[in-house]
């Protein structure tokens, strides 16, 4: 969805005059130099004269995408598609924006229309695959990538995308072969290196580390690419048990990423959350929400065993694993439309009426129905829903909550060694990570006292040391009969796209317990920030 850097007069709409063409060209130049406000001014001047000018709408929407304003971008693209319903480029742009807004189901009809007109549009096939992958439909995503490779066999995006999907599906050897084939022909394909690092367990006989270090020595790529390469190098060194070298790579990745996080702002948010969601708050709202028992929420810190827990439960015939859904966050934003640190944010939640709560609950249940219509329980394993358990309790007073816990220092070091998105700014350094963990722990202690919900505390170390007994307790907590398939979770055929996708394809193992000791010489800042939560045993 990158804006075109050169606007050819021959491609202008018939009603576009020369002045508008000059404004659009000037806006493109400004946008290319990162001057978004100035570019927006140029596009708005055109739209002042012609409110439905297609190219001005398109460029303004791409500007919104670059600024991360996906709701505004989607609205602009939707208006654009109404103006020019037969333009495949604009319709594909809308689909792309919907996918990036975590609305892949809505993108599918638009992509099908594009491909009905021309089944060989590369951008649409890539987006179709991305949409299916986001929906957890790995086989359909692989098929879309193969459709593109049938006429563009050397396409790096399609080949690396196929490798990622094969990894999601647990077909690690196939994925490894795909990534290595890409690297052989495109030795600077960063996505292939990072995909290979995720799909393959390295030994001393592997030589891929040399190719990655060559790119790093060349100062190759932008900040995000270099961050990804350092993480890949760290993972490979970790596989080789060269833990000091691995830590150096992970730390370098964090340094290059340059992300920041205000622990003071986050503490205020936790303070206000605890103040609002009290026992009296829930007693006064006993009639809110929907009584459905379908939703099951797995929450906790990332890397605390949430994916493993979902995989165990999704192996049961009456449970569907929906993955990490963003729908609860979307409902939260729809209710509040204000920043979390403002009083208006909490007032909006406190002012939710019984009828409004049922409308929002139905919206969420509709999402679960798209994932499964027959399962008695549907699992949403978005870890950071731990922040939204108060809202969840309002909407679903009979929901079940599974809180995944793991040794705090093991949890934190596992987070540190992964290349999470910008949304995880707390993962930028060890000190920030430990302080964030303390706030998460404080909030969960509050929920244990205040929430009128069933909460199952699941200790990761207990799961890996006594899998069947723990799994039986989990299944019983969901109100279901035991099935032996839950102890063979690694054989369950479903797409898993989280960082734990390699681990859940293996039988239970204990090597991740006390993992922090491998990096102990480097963990002083983390131990200090965890304080009394640091437990050596």
C-alpha atoms as one frame of an Amber mdcrd trajectory, in Angstrom:
protein
   0.000   0.000   0.000   2.931   2.329  -0.527   1.953   5.573  -2.289   3.178
   6.028  -5.800   6.187   8.356  -5.815   5.477   9.650  -9.294   2.056  10.627
 -10.519   1.776  10.318 -14.274  -0.617  12.829 -15.916  -1.840  10.030 -18.161
  -3.190   8.227 -15.093  -5.011  11.211 -13.604  -8.785  11.110 -13.441 -10.438
  13.011 -16.329 -11.629  15.829 -14.056  -8.223  16.383 -12.467  -6.824  19.751
 -13.505  -3.164  20.682 -13.696  -3.263  22.551 -10.366  -4.549  19.448  -8.615
  -1.887  17.346 -10.315   0.800  19.693  -9.027  -0.638  19.570  -5.495  -0.704
  15.785  -5.522   2.837  15.576  -6.865   4.014  18.027  -4.196   2.229  15.996
  -1.515   3.915  12.811  -2.706   7.321  14.451  -2.499   6.607  15.719   1.023
   5.268  12.342   2.093   8.402  10.685   0.762  10.498  12.977   2.980   8.453
  12.118   6.060   6.600  15.445   6.191   3.144  14.062   6.781   1.351  17.217
   7.909   2.535  19.190   4.896   1.551  16.329   2.558  -1.882  16.104   4.169
  -2.406  19.831   3.556  -1.776  19.326  -0.175  -4.219  16.418  -0.398  -6.877
  18.307   1.578  -6.604  21.266  -0.812  -7.539  18.942  -3.670 -10.385  17.389
  -1.681 -11.709  20.848  -0.824 -12.344  21.355  -4.536 -13.237  17.730  -5.346
 -14.370  15.835  -2.198 -14.443  12.549  -4.126 -11.120  12.919  -5.940  -9.889
   9.285  -6.060  -6.137   9.770  -6.009  -6.301  12.419  -3.277  -8.415  10.061
  -1.144  -6.004   7.205  -1.820  -2.932   9.215  -0.902  -4.549  10.656   2.206
  -5.462   7.121   3.281  -1.923   5.828   2.732  -0.711   8.750   4.830  -3.036
   7.650   7.634  -1.696   4.092   7.354   1.883   5.335   7.657   0.842   7.205
  10.829  -0.758   4.048  12.263  -4.232   5.609  12.101  -5.949   2.553  10.687
  -9.523   3.526  11.597  -9.205   6.793   9.662  -7.445   5.028   6.786 -10.161
   2.376   6.564 -12.879   5.020   6.417 -11.068   6.817   3.600 -10.478   3.613
   1.620 -14.136   2.615   2.034 -15.212   5.984   0.662 -12.735   5.564  -2.182
 -14.072   2.129  -3.122 -17.607   3.534  -3.249 -16.406   6.262  -5.605 -14.448
   3.878  -7.865 -15.852   0.369  -7.224 -14.096  -1.161 -10.235 -10.578  -0.012
  -9.364  -8.652  -3.108  -8.135  -5.755  -1.089  -6.691  -7.973   0.888  -4.350
  -9.970  -2.179  -3.330  -6.764  -4.080  -2.580  -5.560  -1.127  -0.510  -8.750
  -1.301   1.535  -8.252  -5.025   2.082  -4.650  -4.438   3.142  -5.778  -1.834
   5.666  -8.458  -4.135   7.080  -5.890  -6.888   7.579  -3.532  -4.512   9.350
  -6.488  -3.406  11.499  -6.976  -7.053  12.596 -10.176  -7.360  10.544  -9.122
 -10.039   8.025 -12.615 -11.516   7.612 -13.809  -8.175   6.228 -10.903  -8.085
   3.778 -11.794 -11.382   2.072 -14.791 -10.182  -0.039 -12.738  -7.304  -1.439
  -9.820  -9.549  -2.331 -12.124 -12.048  -4.016 -13.572  -9.261  -6.165 -10.093
  -8.164  -7.210  -9.050 -11.709  -8.076 -12.311 -12.416  -9.900 -11.328  -9.675
 -12.339  -7.724 -10.857 -12.603  -6.614 -14.015 -10.749  -2.937 -13.062 -11.132
  -2.778  -9.806  -9.168   0.294 -10.405  -6.951  -0.599  -7.866  -4.252  -4.102
  -9.308  -3.882  -2.836 -12.887  -3.627  -0.305 -11.855  -0.975  -3.049 -10.092
   0.961  -5.367 -13.078   0.569  -2.704 -15.305   2.102  -2.086 -12.802   4.907
  -5.809 -12.594   5.648  -6.167 -16.369   5.846  -3.095 -16.620   8.067  -4.459
 -13.963  10.420  -7.667 -15.999  10.650  -5.736 -19.140  11.591  -6.499 -20.808
   8.231  -3.014 -22.047   7.429  -3.843 -24.406   4.576  -5.844 -21.736   2.752
  -2.988 -19.260   3.252  -0.484 -21.747   1.829  -2.734 -22.331  -1.162  -2.910
 -18.584  -1.875   0.887 -18.286  -1.785   1.222 -21.275  -4.121  -1.250 -19.692
  -6.548   1.083 -16.731  -6.806   4.209 -18.869  -7.059   2.639 -20.690 -10.006
   3.179 -17.577 -12.157   5.893 -15.790 -10.117   8.054 -18.692  -8.871  10.894
 -16.453  -7.653   8.720 -14.057  -5.636  10.534 -13.554  -2.324   7.432 -12.282
  -0.449   5.399 -15.295  -1.576   8.133 -17.814  -0.815   8.960 -16.402   2.614
   5.238 -16.094   3.367   4.778 -19.747   2.464   7.654 -20.659   4.769   6.015
 -18.760   7.630   2.703 -20.542   7.091   4.387 -23.939   6.968   6.017 -23.062
  10.285   2.593 -22.148  11.706   1.350 -25.570  10.603   4.254 -27.351  12.309
   5.863 -28.485   9.037   9.310 -27.309  10.110  11.429 -29.316   7.656   9.426
 -28.026   4.689   9.632 -24.477   6.022  13.389 -24.754   6.533  13.852 -25.944
   2.948  11.759 -23.030   1.644  13.710 -20.424   3.623  17.084 -21.841   2.601
  16.047 -21.862  -1.053  15.114 -18.186  -0.773  18.462 -17.345   0.857  20.356
 -19.201  -1.858  18.874 -16.916  -4.519  18.384 -13.771  -2.418  21.176 -13.646
   0.178  19.894 -10.349   1.600  16.307 -11.504   2.245  15.969 -10.621   5.932
  12.538 -12.248   6.260  13.984 -15.567   5.088  16.757 -15.441   7.700  14.354
 -14.617  10.519  11.932 -17.287   9.341  14.713 -19.857   9.190  15.833 -18.986
  12.715  12.287 -19.579  13.996  11.697 -22.844  12.106  15.021 -24.614  12.576
  16.939 -25.898  15.603  20.586 -25.151  14.801  23.632 -27.330  15.412  27.353
 -26.736  15.015  27.141 -28.144  11.478  24.822 -25.370  10.286  26.483 -22.462
   8.526  23.595 -20.022   8.320  24.972 -17.936  11.160  27.836 -16.856   8.903
  25.445 -15.453   6.320  23.535 -13.479   8.972  26.713 -12.076  10.508  27.869
 -11.059   7.027  24.746  -8.924   6.654  25.231  -7.424  10.101  28.894  -6.667
   9.368  27.767  -4.843   6.226  25.473  -2.641   8.334  22.673  -3.988   6.152
  19.076  -2.803   6.232  17.028  -0.332   8.214  16.532  -0.395  11.983  13.686
  -2.921  11.917  15.615  -5.278   9.641  18.755  -5.049  11.747  16.709  -5.633
  14.886  15.245  -8.763  13.331  18.676  -9.993  12.180  20.207  -9.555  15.632
  17.310 -11.483  17.152  17.822 -14.258  14.591  21.545 -14.379  15.382  20.741
 -14.505  19.096  18.375 -17.407  18.601  20.995 -19.336  16.618  23.682 -18.743
  19.255  21.174 -19.869  21.877  20.578 -23.104  19.945  24.342 -23.649  19.902
  24.459 -23.028  23.696  26.703 -19.997  23.240  24.661 -18.027  25.744  26.953
 -15.030  26.240  27.095 -14.421  22.494  23.331 -14.908  22.287  22.667 -12.316
  24.978  24.914  -9.794  23.235  22.820 -10.195  20.079  19.498  -9.816  21.899
  20.731  -6.722  23.752  21.967  -5.200  20.500  18.565  -5.803  18.926  16.861
  -3.905  21.760  19.347  -1.058  21.457  18.760  -0.671  17.719  14.976  -0.865
  18.091  15.183   2.139  20.433  11.744   1.668  21.959  10.656   3.484  25.103
   8.080   2.829  27.790   6.787   5.057  30.594   6.473   2.895  33.677   5.093
   5.923  35.552   2.166   6.224  33.117   1.530   2.501  33.329   1.511   2.587
  37.134  -1.131   5.326  37.034  -3.238   3.194  34.686  -3.004   0.206  37.043
  -3.840   2.453  40.034  -6.962   3.769  38.303  -7.991   0.290  37.150  -7.788
  -1.069  40.691  -9.696   1.925  42.013 -12.577   1.539  39.540 -13.058  -2.222
  39.481 -13.890  -2.936  43.107 -16.190  -5.482  44.723 -18.957  -2.847  45.117
 -18.558  -1.892  41.451 -19.461  -5.422  40.338 -22.227  -5.846  42.941 -23.934
  -2.733  41.586 -23.799  -4.150  38.036 -24.992  -7.687  38.644 -27.435  -7.500
  35.721 -24.879  -6.549  33.074 -23.622  -8.643  30.189 -24.427 -12.009  28.646
 -24.634 -15.287  30.567 -22.868 -17.323  27.859 -20.275 -19.806  29.086 -18.582
 -20.158  25.698 -15.787 -17.621  26.212 -12.597 -18.826  27.868  -9.852 -16.237
  28.331  -6.223 -17.282  28.779  -4.291 -14.351  30.225  -0.879 -13.629  31.696
   2.460 -12.268  30.668   3.670 -13.244  27.188   5.927 -16.318  27.288   4.207
 -17.677  30.396   2.729 -20.786  28.748  -0.397 -19.293  27.168   0.117 -20.943
  23.770   0.870 -24.330  25.339  -2.281 -24.065  27.443  -4.433 -23.187  24.452
  -2.967 -26.062  22.438  -3.769 -28.544  25.217  -7.360 -27.316  25.422  -7.829
 -27.037  21.643  -6.972 -30.750  21.414 -10.332 -31.428  23.102 -13.195 -32.131
  20.700 -15.484 -29.579  22.367 -12.977 -26.726  22.517 -11.924 -24.355  19.726
  -8.751 -22.303  19.978  -9.294 -18.862  18.432  -5.748 -17.606  19.015  -4.917
 -14.076  20.132  -8.059 -12.086  19.402  -7.952  -8.282  19.443 -11.728  -8.005
  19.726 -11.833  -7.224  23.426  -9.396  -4.353  22.914 -11.537  -3.167  20.008
 -14.647  -3.195  22.201 -12.756  -1.294  24.888 -11.801   1.414  22.376 -15.364
   1.584  21.073 -16.680   2.161  24.593 -14.122   4.729  25.676 -12.686   6.503
  22.595 -10.350   8.224  25.055  -6.787   7.689  26.171  -6.301   5.319  29.048
  -4.702   7.911  31.303  -7.736  10.248  31.201 -10.574  10.219  33.687 -13.022
  10.101  30.782 -11.714   6.635  29.898 -12.745   5.135  33.225 -15.958   7.174
  33.374 -17.001   5.686  30.026 -16.585   2.138  31.338 -18.303   2.967  34.622
 -21.221   4.497  32.691 -21.868   1.405  30.575 -25.578   0.507  30.780 -26.905
  -3.078  30.982 -28.251  -2.867  27.421 -24.956  -1.484  26.113 -23.037  -4.266
  27.836 -25.232  -6.878  26.144 -24.700  -5.269  22.728 -20.921  -5.376  23.183
 -21.102  -8.954  24.465 -23.054  -9.997  21.372 -20.429  -8.378  19.156 -17.742
 -10.489  20.811 -19.838 -13.685  20.643 -20.346 -13.097  16.924 -16.551 -13.169
  16.563 -16.375 -16.474  18.440 -19.054 -17.882  16.122 -16.882 -17.076  13.123
 -14.163 -19.234  14.638 -16.475 -22.076  15.640 -20.220 -22.582  15.744 -20.189
 -26.009  17.351 -17.607 -25.872  20.160 -18.937 -25.567  23.703 -15.914 -23.478
  24.685 -13.912 -21.049  22.535 -10.518 -19.926  23.812  -9.192 -16.391  23.383
  -5.525 -16.482  24.383  -4.616 -12.805  24.111  -2.203 -12.564  27.090  -2.688
  -8.838  27.638  -6.381  -9.277  28.258  -5.203  -9.413  31.879  -5.618  -5.635
  31.736  -9.254  -5.957  30.628 -10.577  -8.552  33.062 -12.818  -5.928  34.662
 -14.523  -5.241  31.329 -14.644  -8.971  30.565 -16.406  -9.572  33.897 -19.002
  -6.924  32.981 -19.708  -8.451  29.587 -19.430 -12.142  30.510 -20.146 -12.785
  34.201 -19.920 -16.555  33.613 -16.710 -16.551  31.552 -13.793 -18.686  32.679
 -10.346 -17.165  33.141  -7.114 -19.164  32.993  -4.197 -17.211  34.403  -0.877
 -18.584  33.188   2.033 -18.051  35.550   5.701 -18.854  35.258   8.792 -18.076
  37.313   9.010 -14.247  36.927  12.650 -14.128  35.876  12.184 -16.971  33.370
   9.145 -15.141  31.954  11.058 -11.893  31.600  14.183 -13.352  29.980  11.984
 -15.271  27.535  10.250 -11.997  26.609  13.601 -10.260  26.221  14.834 -12.838
  23.723  11.863 -12.313  21.389  11.285  -9.600  18.829   7.870  -8.349  19.868
   6.110  -5.423  18.200   6.230  -1.786  19.255   3.136  -2.379  21.390   5.437
  -4.211  23.821   7.580  -1.198  24.638   8.157  -2.533  28.161  10.356  -5.198
  26.542  12.942  -2.605  25.506  15.361  -3.298  28.362  15.697  -5.536  31.398
  14.930  -2.839  33.971  11.721  -1.754  32.273  10.701  -5.372  31.803  11.052
  -6.208  35.486   9.138  -3.112  36.589   6.350  -3.905  34.130   6.151  -7.438
  35.503   5.643  -6.010  38.990   2.670  -3.955  37.776   1.161  -6.961  36.005
   1.564  -8.980  39.227  -0.050  -6.194  41.272  -3.061  -6.053  38.956  -3.548
  -9.830  38.976  -3.478  -9.797  42.790  -6.239  -7.179  42.686  -8.342  -9.229
  40.264  -8.061 -12.269  42.526  -9.814 -10.261  45.261 -12.271  -8.174  43.238
 -13.426 -10.170  40.203 -16.697 -12.132  40.321 -15.242 -14.657  37.847 -13.825
 -18.150  38.027 -10.028 -17.915  37.750  -7.784 -20.953  37.327  -4.167 -20.225
  38.253  -1.989 -22.404  36.043   1.682 -22.686  36.939   3.842 -23.428  33.892
   6.389 -25.437  35.876   3.568 -27.633  37.200   2.239 -28.213  33.701   5.580
 -29.440  32.368   6.365 -31.586  35.415   2.957 -33.275  35.677   1.194 -32.718
  32.387  -1.736 -35.111  32.591  -2.809 -34.191  36.121  -2.658 -30.479  35.284
  -4.464 -30.943  31.969  -7.207 -32.934  33.690  -7.743 -30.109  36.159  -7.913
 -27.647  33.258 -10.504 -29.657  31.355 -12.552 -30.099  34.528 -12.407 -26.330
  35.098 -14.021 -25.870  31.681 -16.847 -28.186  32.730 -15.928 -30.866  30.188
 -15.245 -34.592  30.232 -11.632 -35.704  29.919 -10.218 -36.734  26.515  -6.815
 -38.405  26.083  -6.043 -36.197  23.070  -5.226 -33.399  25.531  -2.003 -35.189
  26.487  -1.002 -35.511  22.809  -1.462 -31.813  22.066   1.660 -31.694  19.882
  -0.126 -33.870  17.311  -3.118 -31.534  17.017  -3.323 -30.125  13.486  -3.972
 -26.398  13.689  -2.123 -23.249  12.731  -0.180 -21.521  15.521   1.436 -18.182
  14.673   2.753 -17.023  18.074   6.457 -17.191  19.052   5.755 -20.521  20.802
   4.708 -22.273  17.592   7.854 -24.447  17.574   7.462 -25.498  21.194   3.829
 -26.626  20.938   4.812 -29.081  18.183   6.970 -30.981  20.676   5.972 -33.269
  23.544   6.239 -31.651  26.977   9.837 -30.820  27.921  11.377 -29.163  30.970
  14.433 -27.445  29.476  12.747 -24.007  29.668  12.529 -24.234  33.455  15.303
 -22.185  35.098  16.299 -20.926  31.666  17.414 -17.633  33.187  20.534 -19.268
  34.657  22.057 -19.477  31.158  22.165 -15.688  31.062  22.745 -15.027  34.764
  25.912 -12.889  34.410  23.861 -10.320  32.429  20.711 -10.171  34.566  21.612
  -7.754  37.347  19.221  -5.003  36.155  16.367  -7.502  35.839  16.884  -8.962
  39.314  16.962  -5.464  40.788  13.765  -4.317  39.078  11.893  -7.515  39.982
  12.850  -6.996  43.614  11.118  -9.448  45.944   9.480 -11.175  42.951  12.843
 -12.596  41.918  12.849 -16.260  42.924  15.996 -18.255  42.223  14.430 -21.687
  42.651
